[in-house]
Amino acid sequence: MAISIRDKTTDPAKIVATLKSDQKVAARLSNYDLKPVYTRSTVNSGPSFVTEDNIAPVQKYAGSYR
């Protein structure tokens, strides 16, 4: 939503391209082990499930953020 407002666009392709090219976003995704799914019209960032395979980042940040 912030990109949409900042860049004055509602074009999902432009928003996704901006997200994918932003190094700060890439670092944040990597840091928190997030794996959004980009489609032609949306960015699906959830729901997410905690499993034995991905519990490490959850444990690392548990209680730090709401």
mmCIF file of the N, C-alpha and C atoms, coordinates in Angstrom:
data_MODEL
# 
_entry.id   MODEL 
# 
loop_
_atom_site.group_PDB 
_atom_site.id 
_atom_site.type_symbol 
_atom_site.label_atom_id 
_atom_site.label_alt_id 
_atom_site.label_comp_id 
_atom_site.label_asym_id 
_atom_site.label_entity_id 
_atom_site.label_seq_id 
_atom_site.pdbx_PDB_ins_code 
_atom_site.Cartn_x 
_atom_site.Cartn_y 
_atom_site.Cartn_z 
_atom_site.occupancy 
_atom_site.B_iso_or_equiv 
_atom_site.pdbx_formal_charge 
_atom_site.auth_seq_id 
_atom_site.auth_comp_id 
_atom_site.auth_asym_id 
_atom_site.auth_atom_id 
_atom_site.pdbx_PDB_model_num 
ATOM 1   N N  . MET A 1 1  ? 0.820  -1.179  0.000   1.00 0.00 ? 1  MET A N  1 
ATOM 2   C CA . MET A 1 1  ? 0.000  0.000   0.000   1.00 0.00 ? 1  MET A CA 1 
ATOM 3   C C  . MET A 1 1  ? 0.872  1.253   0.000   1.00 0.00 ? 1  MET A C  1 
ATOM 4   N N  . ALA A 1 2  ? 1.947  1.220   0.747   1.00 0.00 ? 2  ALA A N  1 
ATOM 5   C CA . ALA A 1 2  ? 2.826  2.392   0.801   1.00 0.00 ? 2  ALA A CA 1 
ATOM 6   C C  . ALA A 1 2  ? 3.430  2.693   -0.566  1.00 0.00 ? 2  ALA A C  1 
ATOM 7   N N  . ILE A 1 3  ? 3.808  1.660   -1.296  1.00 0.00 ? 3  ILE A N  1 
ATOM 8   C CA . ILE A 1 3  ? 4.362  1.859   -2.638  1.00 0.00 ? 3  ILE A CA 1 
ATOM 9   C C  . ILE A 1 3  ? 3.302  2.445   -3.558  1.00 0.00 ? 3  ILE A C  1 
ATOM 10  N N  . SER A 1 4  ? 2.096  1.938   -3.447  1.00 0.00 ? 4  SER A N  1 
ATOM 11  C CA . SER A 1 4  ? 0.989  2.425   -4.271  1.00 0.00 ? 4  SER A CA 1 
ATOM 12  C C  . SER A 1 4  ? 0.770  3.918   -4.059  1.00 0.00 ? 4  SER A C  1 
ATOM 13  N N  . ILE A 1 5  ? 0.803  4.341   -2.819  1.00 0.00 ? 5  ILE A N  1 
ATOM 14  C CA . ILE A 1 5  ? 0.593  5.764   -2.502  1.00 0.00 ? 5  ILE A CA 1 
ATOM 15  C C  . ILE A 1 5  ? 1.800  6.594   -2.931  1.00 0.00 ? 5  ILE A C  1 
ATOM 16  N N  . ARG A 1 6  ? 2.981  6.120   -2.576  1.00 0.00 ? 6  ARG A N  1 
ATOM 17  C CA . ARG A 1 6  ? 4.204  6.871   -2.902  1.00 0.00 ? 6  ARG A CA 1 
ATOM 18  C C  . ARG A 1 6  ? 4.380  7.052   -4.413  1.00 0.00 ? 6  ARG A C  1 
ATOM 19  N N  . ASP A 1 7  ? 4.155  5.967   -5.161  1.00 0.00 ? 7  ASP A N  1 
ATOM 20  C CA . ASP A 1 7  ? 4.369  6.010   -6.614  1.00 0.00 ? 7  ASP A CA 1 
ATOM 21  C C  . ASP A 1 7  ? 3.110  6.370   -7.399  1.00 0.00 ? 7  ASP A C  1 
ATOM 22  N N  . LYS A 1 8  ? 2.041  6.647   -6.675  1.00 0.00 ? 8  LYS A N  1 
ATOM 23  C CA . LYS A 1 8  ? 0.766  7.022   -7.299  1.00 0.00 ? 8  LYS A CA 1 
ATOM 24  C C  . LYS A 1 8  ? 0.351  6.038   -8.392  1.00 0.00 ? 8  LYS A C  1 
ATOM 25  N N  . THR A 1 9  ? 0.316  4.756   -8.007  1.00 0.00 ? 9  THR A N  1 
ATOM 26  C CA . THR A 1 9  ? -0.071 3.713   -8.953  1.00 0.00 ? 9  THR A CA 1 
ATOM 27  C C  . THR A 1 9  ? -0.907 2.644   -8.259  1.00 0.00 ? 9  THR A C  1 
ATOM 28  N N  . THR A 1 10 ? -1.793 2.069   -9.011  1.00 0.00 ? 10 THR A N  1 
ATOM 29  C CA . THR A 1 10 ? -2.538 0.904   -8.529  1.00 0.00 ? 10 THR A CA 1 
ATOM 30  C C  . THR A 1 10 ? -2.245 -0.298  -9.416  1.00 0.00 ? 10 THR A C  1 
ATOM 31  N N  . ASP A 1 11 ? -1.239 -0.155  -10.298 1.00 0.00 ? 11 ASP A N  1 
ATOM 32  C CA . ASP A 1 11 ? -0.844 -1.234  -11.193 1.00 0.00 ? 11 ASP A CA 1 
ATOM 33  C C  . ASP A 1 11 ? -0.055 -2.282  -10.405 1.00 0.00 ? 11 ASP A C  1 
ATOM 34  N N  . PRO A 1 12 ? -0.636 -3.478  -10.208 1.00 0.00 ? 12 PRO A N  1 
ATOM 35  C CA . PRO A 1 12 ? 0.046  -4.510  -9.421  1.00 0.00 ? 12 PRO A CA 1 
ATOM 36  C C  . PRO A 1 12 ? 1.411  -4.891  -9.987  1.00 0.00 ? 12 PRO A C  1 
ATOM 37  N N  . ALA A 1 13 ? 1.556  -4.907  -11.296 1.00 0.00 ? 13 ALA A N  1 
ATOM 38  C CA . ALA A 1 13 ? 2.838  -5.266  -11.905 1.00 0.00 ? 13 ALA A CA 1 
ATOM 39  C C  . ALA A 1 13 ? 3.930  -4.273  -11.519 1.00 0.00 ? 13 ALA A C  1 
ATOM 40  N N  . LYS A 1 14 ? 3.605  -2.986  -11.488 1.00 0.00 ? 14 LYS A N  1 
ATOM 41  C CA . LYS A 1 14 ? 4.572  -1.970  -11.089 1.00 0.00 ? 14 LYS A CA 1 
ATOM 42  C C  . LYS A 1 14 ? 4.926  -2.097  -9.609  1.00 0.00 ? 14 LYS A C  1 
ATOM 43  N N  . ILE A 1 15 ? 3.924  -2.372  -8.791  1.00 0.00 ? 15 ILE A N  1 
ATOM 44  C CA . ILE A 1 15 ? 4.159  -2.514  -7.355  1.00 0.00 ? 15 ILE A CA 1 
ATOM 45  C C  . ILE A 1 15 ? 5.049  -3.727  -7.083  1.00 0.00 ? 15 ILE A C  1 
ATOM 46  N N  . VAL A 1 16 ? 4.756  -4.851  -7.728  1.00 0.00 ? 16 VAL A N  1 
ATOM 47  C CA . VAL A 1 16 ? 5.559  -6.066  -7.552  1.00 0.00 ? 16 VAL A CA 1 
ATOM 48  C C  . VAL A 1 16 ? 6.983  -5.819  -8.045  1.00 0.00 ? 16 VAL A C  1 
ATOM 49  N N  . ALA A 1 17 ? 7.152  -5.165  -9.182  1.00 0.00 ? 17 ALA A N  1 
ATOM 50  C CA . ALA A 1 17 ? 8.488  -4.877  -9.703  1.00 0.00 ? 17 ALA A CA 1 
ATOM 51  C C  . ALA A 1 17 ? 9.280  -4.019  -8.714  1.00 0.00 ? 17 ALA A C  1 
ATOM 52  N N  . THR A 1 18 ? 8.618  -3.040  -8.118  1.00 0.00 ? 18 THR A N  1 
ATOM 53  C CA . THR A 1 18 ? 9.271  -2.191  -7.126  1.00 0.00 ? 18 THR A CA 1 
ATOM 54  C C  . THR A 1 18 ? 9.689  -3.004  -5.907  1.00 0.00 ? 18 THR A C  1 
ATOM 55  N N  . LEU A 1 19 ? 8.810  -3.857  -5.430  1.00 0.00 ? 19 LEU A N  1 
ATOM 56  C CA . LEU A 1 19 ? 9.137  -4.710  -4.275  1.00 0.00 ? 19 LEU A CA 1 
ATOM 57  C C  . LEU A 1 19 ? 10.328 -5.612  -4.570  1.00 0.00 ? 19 LEU A C  1 
ATOM 58  N N  . LYS A 1 20 ? 10.310 -6.242  -5.730  1.00 0.00 ? 20 LYS A N  1 
ATOM 59  C CA . LYS A 1 20 ? 11.370 -7.180  -6.079  1.00 0.00 ? 20 LYS A CA 1 
ATOM 60  C C  . LYS A 1 20 ? 12.722 -6.498  -6.264  1.00 0.00 ? 20 LYS A C  1 
ATOM 61  N N  . SER A 1 21 ? 12.737 -5.243  -6.662  1.00 0.00 ? 21 SER A N  1 
ATOM 62  C CA . SER A 1 21 ? 14.006 -4.552  -6.919  1.00 0.00 ? 21 SER A CA 1 
ATOM 63  C C  . SER A 1 21 ? 14.536 -3.796  -5.704  1.00 0.00 ? 21 SER A C  1 
ATOM 64  N N  . ASP A 1 22 ? 13.767 -3.710  -4.645  1.00 0.00 ? 22 ASP A N  1 
ATOM 65  C CA . ASP A 1 22 ? 14.159 -2.948  -3.455  1.00 0.00 ? 22 ASP A CA 1 
ATOM 66  C C  . ASP A 1 22 ? 15.069 -3.791  -2.561  1.00 0.00 ? 22 ASP A C  1 
ATOM 67  N N  . GLN A 1 23 ? 16.313 -3.351  -2.398  1.00 0.00 ? 23 GLN A N  1 
ATOM 68  C CA . GLN A 1 23 ? 17.284 -4.097  -1.595  1.00 0.00 ? 23 GLN A CA 1 
ATOM 69  C C  . GLN A 1 23 ? 16.911 -4.151  -0.112  1.00 0.00 ? 23 GLN A C  1 
ATOM 70  N N  . LYS A 1 24 ? 16.289 -3.096  0.400   1.00 0.00 ? 24 LYS A N  1 
ATOM 71  C CA . LYS A 1 24 ? 15.857 -3.111  1.801   1.00 0.00 ? 24 LYS A CA 1 
ATOM 72  C C  . LYS A 1 24 ? 14.768 -4.154  2.019   1.00 0.00 ? 24 LYS A C  1 
ATOM 73  N N  . VAL A 1 25 ? 13.846 -4.253  1.075   1.00 0.00 ? 25 VAL A N  1 
ATOM 74  C CA . VAL A 1 25 ? 12.789 -5.265  1.175   1.00 0.00 ? 25 VAL A CA 1 
ATOM 75  C C  . VAL A 1 25 ? 13.420 -6.655  1.116   1.00 0.00 ? 25 VAL A C  1 
ATOM 76  N N  . ALA A 1 26 ? 14.351 -6.860  0.182   1.00 0.00 ? 26 ALA A N  1 
ATOM 77  C CA . ALA A 1 26 ? 15.011 -8.163  0.049   1.00 0.00 ? 26 ALA A CA 1 
ATOM 78  C C  . ALA A 1 26 ? 15.736 -8.542  1.337   1.00 0.00 ? 26 ALA A C  1 
ATOM 79  N N  . ALA A 1 27 ? 16.407 -7.582  1.955   1.00 0.00 ? 27 ALA A N  1 
ATOM 80  C CA . ALA A 1 27 ? 17.118 -7.849  3.207   1.00 0.00 ? 27 ALA A CA 1 
ATOM 81  C C  . ALA A 1 27 ? 16.154 -8.200  4.328   1.00 0.00 ? 27 ALA A C  1 
ATOM 82  N N  . ARG A 1 28 ? 15.043 -7.473  4.392   1.00 0.00 ? 28 ARG A N  1 
ATOM 83  C CA . ARG A 1 28 ? 14.043 -7.740  5.430   1.00 0.00 ? 28 ARG A CA 1 
ATOM 84  C C  . ARG A 1 28 ? 13.429 -9.134  5.254   1.00 0.00 ? 28 ARG A C  1 
ATOM 85  N N  . LEU A 1 29 ? 13.117 -9.480  4.017   1.00 0.00 ? 29 LEU A N  1 
ATOM 86  C CA . LEU A 1 29 ? 12.553 -10.807 3.749   1.00 0.00 ? 29 LEU A CA 1 
ATOM 87  C C  . LEU A 1 29 ? 13.537 -11.895 4.148   1.00 0.00 ? 29 LEU A C  1 
ATOM 88  N N  . SER A 1 30 ? 14.793 -11.686 3.807   1.00 0.00 ? 30 SER A N  1 
ATOM 89  C CA . SER A 1 30 ? 15.821 -12.665 4.155   1.00 0.00 ? 30 SER A CA 1 
ATOM 90  C C  . SER A 1 30 ? 16.019 -12.756 5.664   1.00 0.00 ? 30 SER A C  1 
ATOM 91  N N  . ASN A 1 31 ? 16.075 -11.604 6.318   1.00 0.00 ? 31 ASN A N  1 
ATOM 92  C CA . ASN A 1 31 ? 16.292 -11.558 7.764   1.00 0.00 ? 31 ASN A CA 1 
ATOM 93  C C  . ASN A 1 31 ? 15.218 -12.313 8.538   1.00 0.00 ? 31 ASN A C  1 
ATOM 94  N N  . TYR A 1 32 ? 13.973 -12.147 8.121   1.00 0.00 ? 32 TYR A N  1 
ATOM 95  C CA . TYR A 1 32 ? 12.868 -12.781 8.830   1.00 0.00 ? 32 TYR A CA 1 
ATOM 96  C C  . TYR A 1 32 ? 12.410 -14.080 8.171   1.00 0.00 ? 32 TYR A C  1 
ATOM 97  N N  . ASP A 1 33 ? 13.169 -14.532 7.168   1.00 0.00 ? 33 ASP A N  1 
ATOM 98  C CA . ASP A 1 33 ? 12.881 -15.782 6.461   1.00 0.00 ? 33 ASP A CA 1 
ATOM 99  C C  . ASP A 1 33 ? 11.460 -15.788 5.892   1.00 0.00 ? 33 ASP A C  1 
ATOM 100 N N  . LEU A 1 34 ? 11.077 -14.650 5.284   1.00 0.00 ? 34 LEU A N  1 
ATOM 101 C CA . LEU A 1 34 ? 9.750  -14.526 4.689   1.00 0.00 ? 34 LEU A CA 1 
ATOM 102 C C  . LEU A 1 34 ? 9.821  -14.842 3.210   1.00 0.00 ? 34 LEU A C  1 
ATOM 103 N N  . LYS A 1 35 ? 8.786  -15.500 2.700   1.00 0.00 ? 35 LYS A N  1 
ATOM 104 C CA . LYS A 1 35 ? 8.759  -15.898 1.297   1.00 0.00 ? 35 LYS A CA 1 
ATOM 105 C C  . LYS A 1 35 ? 7.411  -15.555 0.681   1.00 0.00 ? 35 LYS A C  1 
ATOM 106 N N  . PRO A 1 36 ? 7.211  -14.274 0.354   1.00 0.00 ? 36 PRO A N  1 
ATOM 107 C CA . PRO A 1 36 ? 5.932  -13.894 -0.247  1.00 0.00 ? 36 PRO A CA 1 
ATOM 108 C C  . PRO A 1 36 ? 5.773  -14.527 -1.628  1.00 0.00 ? 36 PRO A C  1 
ATOM 109 N N  . VAL A 1 37 ? 4.530  -14.693 -2.037  1.00 0.00 ? 37 VAL A N  1 
ATOM 110 C CA . VAL A 1 37 ? 4.226  -15.225 -3.361  1.00 0.00 ? 37 VAL A CA 1 
ATOM 111 C C  . VAL A 1 37 ? 3.718  -14.068 -4.209  1.00 0.00 ? 37 VAL A C  1 
ATOM 112 N N  . TYR A 1 38 ? 4.441  -13.775 -5.268  1.00 0.00 ? 38 TYR A N  1 
ATOM 113 C CA . TYR A 1 38 ? 4.065  -12.687 -6.165  1.00 0.00 ? 38 TYR A CA 1 
ATOM 114 C C  . TYR A 1 38 ? 3.232  -13.245 -7.309  1.00 0.00 ? 38 TYR A C  1 
ATOM 115 N N  . THR A 1 39 ? 2.075  -12.663 -7.546  1.00 0.00 ? 39 THR A N  1 
ATOM 116 C CA . THR A 1 39 ? 1.265  -13.025 -8.703  1.00 0.00 ? 39 THR A CA 1 
ATOM 117 C C  . THR A 1 39 ? 1.099  -11.782 -9.566  1.00 0.00 ? 39 THR A C  1 
ATOM 118 N N  . ARG A 1 40 ? 0.374  -11.909 -10.667 1.00 0.00 ? 40 ARG A N  1 
ATOM 119 C CA . ARG A 1 40 ? 0.190  -10.751 -11.547 1.00 0.00 ? 40 ARG A CA 1 
ATOM 120 C C  . ARG A 1 40 ? -0.640 -9.659  -10.886 1.00 0.00 ? 40 ARG A C  1 
ATOM 121 N N  . SER A 1 41 ? -1.462 -10.020 -9.908  1.00 0.00 ? 41 SER A N  1 
ATOM 122 C CA . SER A 1 41 ? -2.356 -9.018  -9.340  1.00 0.00 ? 41 SER A CA 1 
ATOM 123 C C  . SER A 1 41 ? -2.232 -8.842  -7.824  1.00 0.00 ? 41 SER A C  1 
ATOM 124 N N  . THR A 1 42 ? -1.435 -9.653  -7.167  1.00 0.00 ? 42 THR A N  1 
ATOM 125 C CA . THR A 1 42 ? -1.335 -9.554  -5.714  1.00 0.00 ? 42 THR A CA 1 
ATOM 126 C C  . THR A 1 42 ? 0.057  -9.927  -5.212  1.00 0.00 ? 42 THR A C  1 
ATOM 127 N N  . VAL A 1 43 ? 0.295  -9.601  -3.952  1.00 0.00 ? 43 VAL A N  1 
ATOM 128 C CA . VAL A 1 43 ? 1.460  -10.088 -3.233  1.00 0.00 ? 43 VAL A CA 1 
ATOM 129 C C  . VAL A 1 43 ? 0.911  -10.818 -2.022  1.00 0.00 ? 43 VAL A C  1 
ATOM 130 N N  . ASN A 1 44 ? 0.982  -12.132 -2.061  1.00 0.00 ? 44 ASN A N  1 
ATOM 131 C CA . ASN A 1 44 ? 0.450  -12.946 -0.984  1.00 0.00 ? 44 ASN A CA 1 
ATOM 132 C C  . ASN A 1 44 ? 1.535  -13.128 0.063   1.00 0.00 ? 44 ASN A C  1 
ATOM 133 N N  . SER A 1 45 ? 1.303  -12.557 1.233   1.00 0.00 ? 45 SER A N  1 
ATOM 134 C CA . SER A 1 45 ? 2.295  -12.672 2.306   1.00 0.00 ? 45 SER A CA 1 
ATOM 135 C C  . SER A 1 45 ? 1.798  -13.520 3.463   1.00 0.00 ? 45 SER A C  1 
ATOM 136 N N  . GLY A 1 46 ? 0.678  -14.149 3.328   1.00 0.00 ? 46 GLY A N  1 
ATOM 137 C CA . GLY A 1 46 ? 0.168  -14.988 4.398   1.00 0.00 ? 46 GLY A CA 1 
ATOM 138 C C  . GLY A 1 46 ? -1.029 -15.754 3.935   1.00 0.00 ? 46 GLY A C  1 
ATOM 139 N N  . PRO A 1 47 ? -1.601 -16.614 4.684   1.00 0.00 ? 47 PRO A N  1 
ATOM 140 C CA . PRO A 1 47 ? -1.192 -16.922 6.050   1.00 0.00 ? 47 PRO A CA 1 
ATOM 141 C C  . PRO A 1 47 ? 0.100  -17.725 6.071   1.00 0.00 ? 47 PRO A C  1 
ATOM 142 N N  . SER A 1 48 ? 0.709  -17.747 7.214   1.00 0.00 ? 48 SER A N  1 
ATOM 143 C CA . SER A 1 48 ? 1.951  -18.486 7.372   1.00 0.00 ? 48 SER A CA 1 
ATOM 144 C C  . SER A 1 48 ? 1.798  -19.439 8.542   1.00 0.00 ? 48 SER A C  1 
ATOM 145 N N  . PHE A 1 49 ? 2.413  -20.567 8.427   1.00 0.00 ? 49 PHE A N  1 
ATOM 146 C CA . PHE A 1 49 ? 2.331  -21.573 9.472   1.00 0.00 ? 49 PHE A CA 1 
ATOM 147 C C  . PHE A 1 49 ? 3.714  -21.876 10.000  1.00 0.00 ? 49 PHE A C  1 
ATOM 148 N N  . VAL A 1 50 ? 3.825  -22.021 11.298  1.00 0.00 ? 50 VAL A N  1 
ATOM 149 C CA . VAL A 1 50 ? 5.091  -22.368 11.928  1.00 0.00 ? 50 VAL A CA 1 
ATOM 150 C C  . VAL A 1 50 ? 5.172  -23.888 11.975  1.00 0.00 ? 50 VAL A C  1 
ATOM 151 N N  . THR A 1 51 ? 6.270  -24.400 11.432  1.00 0.00 ? 51 THR A N  1 
ATOM 152 C CA . THR A 1 51 ? 6.508  -25.846 11.443  1.00 0.00 ? 51 THR A CA 1 
ATOM 153 C C  . THR A 1 51 ? 7.899  -26.103 12.006  1.00 0.00 ? 51 THR A C  1 
ATOM 154 N N  . GLU A 1 52 ? 8.258  -27.368 12.143  1.00 0.00 ? 52 GLU A N  1 
ATOM 155 C CA . GLU A 1 52 ? 9.601  -27.715 12.611  1.00 0.00 ? 52 GLU A CA 1 
ATOM 156 C C  . GLU A 1 52 ? 10.673 -27.171 11.662  1.00 0.00 ? 52 GLU A C  1 
ATOM 157 N N  . ASP A 1 53 ? 10.334 -27.051 10.386  1.00 0.00 ? 53 ASP A N  1 
ATOM 158 C CA . ASP A 1 53 ? 11.308 -26.606 9.393   1.00 0.00 ? 53 ASP A CA 1 
ATOM 159 C C  . ASP A 1 53 ? 11.593 -25.112 9.437   1.00 0.00 ? 53 ASP A C  1 
ATOM 160 N N  . ASN A 1 54 ? 10.660 -24.312 9.963   1.00 0.00 ? 54 ASN A N  1 
ATOM 161 C CA . ASN A 1 54 ? 10.860 -22.850 9.937   1.00 0.00 ? 54 ASN A CA 1 
ATOM 162 C C  . ASN A 1 54 ? 10.751 -22.203 11.310  1.00 0.00 ? 54 ASN A C  1 
ATOM 163 N N  . ILE A 1 55 ? 10.912 -22.970 12.354  1.00 0.00 ? 55 ILE A N  1 
ATOM 164 C CA . ILE A 1 55 ? 10.710 -22.424 13.699  1.00 0.00 ? 55 ILE A CA 1 
ATOM 165 C C  . ILE A 1 55 ? 11.854 -21.511 14.163  1.00 0.00 ? 55 ILE A C  1 
ATOM 166 N N  . ALA A 1 56 ? 13.048 -21.666 13.633  1.00 0.00 ? 56 ALA A N  1 
ATOM 167 C CA . ALA A 1 56 ? 14.202 -20.886 14.116  1.00 0.00 ? 56 ALA A CA 1 
ATOM 168 C C  . ALA A 1 56 ? 13.967 -19.373 14.058  1.00 0.00 ? 56 ALA A C  1 
ATOM 169 N N  . PRO A 1 57 ? 13.541 -18.803 12.918  1.00 0.00 ? 57 PRO A N  1 
ATOM 170 C CA . PRO A 1 57 ? 13.330 -17.351 12.926  1.00 0.00 ? 57 PRO A CA 1 
ATOM 171 C C  . PRO A 1 57 ? 12.177 -16.928 13.825  1.00 0.00 ? 57 PRO A C  1 
ATOM 172 N N  . VAL A 1 58 ? 11.198 -17.784 13.979  1.00 0.00 ? 58 VAL A N  1 
ATOM 173 C CA . VAL A 1 58 ? 10.067 -17.473 14.856  1.00 0.00 ? 58 VAL A CA 1 
ATOM 174 C C  . VAL A 1 58 ? 10.550 -17.401 16.302  1.00 0.00 ? 58 VAL A C  1 
ATOM 175 N N  . GLN A 1 59 ? 11.339 -18.379 16.710  1.00 0.00 ? 59 GLN A N  1 
ATOM 176 C CA . GLN A 1 59 ? 11.875 -18.376 18.068  1.00 0.00 ? 59 GLN A CA 1 
ATOM 177 C C  . GLN A 1 59 ? 12.794 -17.181 18.302  1.00 0.00 ? 59 GLN A C  1 
ATOM 178 N N  . LYS A 1 60 ? 13.585 -16.834 17.273  1.00 0.00 ? 60 LYS A N  1 
ATOM 179 C CA . LYS A 1 60 ? 14.534 -15.731 17.403  1.00 0.00 ? 60 LYS A CA 1 
ATOM 180 C C  . LYS A 1 60 ? 13.823 -14.413 17.715  1.00 0.00 ? 60 LYS A C  1 
ATOM 181 N N  . TYR A 1 61 ? 12.679 -14.187 17.088  1.00 0.00 ? 61 TYR A N  1 
ATOM 182 C CA . TYR A 1 61 ? 11.989 -12.904 17.243  1.00 0.00 ? 61 TYR A CA 1 
ATOM 183 C C  . TYR A 1 61 ? 10.766 -12.970 18.142  1.00 0.00 ? 61 TYR A C  1 
ATOM 184 N N  . ALA A 1 62 ? 10.474 -14.099 18.712  1.00 0.00 ? 62 ALA A N  1 
ATOM 185 C CA . ALA A 1 62 ? 9.303  -14.234 19.586  1.00 0.00 ? 62 ALA A CA 1 
ATOM 186 C C  . ALA A 1 62 ? 9.405  -13.258 20.755  1.00 0.00 ? 62 ALA A C  1 
ATOM 187 N N  . GLY A 1 63 ? 8.350  -12.500 20.963  1.00 0.00 ? 63 GLY A N  1 
ATOM 188 C CA . GLY A 1 63 ? 8.310  -11.549 22.053  1.00 0.00 ? 63 GLY A CA 1 
ATOM 189 C C  . GLY A 1 63 ? 8.921  -10.195 21.719  1.00 0.00 ? 63 GLY A C  1 
ATOM 190 N N  . SER A 1 64 ? 9.612  -10.096 20.570  1.00 0.00 ? 64 SER A N  1 
ATOM 191 C CA . SER A 1 64 ? 10.244 -8.835  20.188  1.00 0.00 ? 64 SER A CA 1 
ATOM 192 C C  . SER A 1 64 ? 9.283  -7.913  19.464  1.00 0.00 ? 64 SER A C  1 
ATOM 193 N N  . TYR A 1 65 ? 8.375  -8.521  18.727  1.00 0.00 ? 65 TYR A N  1 
ATOM 194 C CA . TYR A 1 65 ? 7.416  -7.756  17.934  1.00 0.00 ? 65 TYR A CA 1 
ATOM 195 C C  . TYR A 1 65 ? 6.038  -8.293  18.212  1.00 0.00 ? 65 TYR A C  1 
ATOM 196 N N  . ARG A 1 66 ? 5.045  -7.453  17.961  1.00 0.00 ? 66 ARG A N  1 
ATOM 197 C CA . ARG A 1 66 ? 3.695  -7.932  18.187  1.00 0.00 ? 66 ARG A CA 1 
ATOM 198 C C  . ARG A 1 66 ? 3.184  -8.670  16.988  1.00 0.00 ? 66 ARG A C  1 
# 
